[in-house]
Amino acid sequence: MSKGLQIAEPPRRRQSGAGEASTERNKSVEFTKFDNVAEDEKVQFNKRVTRRVADGYEILAIRTRRKVPDLLAEALSLLEEKHGKV
């Protein structure tokens, strides 16, 4: 028979009295309303690319001190100039 994995025991659960004290503390804190407004309508862009392409965009973003979405937008405009708009 195998002995199984030799790992440490999980941490012990906190006592219920400790949890009540932290909730009382959280009730006294006031939160401000989230007021961040997006400039434009934005969507998430998930496409698979090679690691080389992803690293290239990250390095270019670091070197030019720009964000990757800005670089993608510029790449699209350059491609539209070359091949025409879609």
Buried (B, 14 or more C-beta within 10 A) or exposed (E): EEEEEEEEEEEEEEEEEEEEEEEEEEEEEEEEEEEEEEEEEEEEEEEEEEEEEEEEBEEEBEEEEEEBEEBBEEEEEEEEEEEEEE
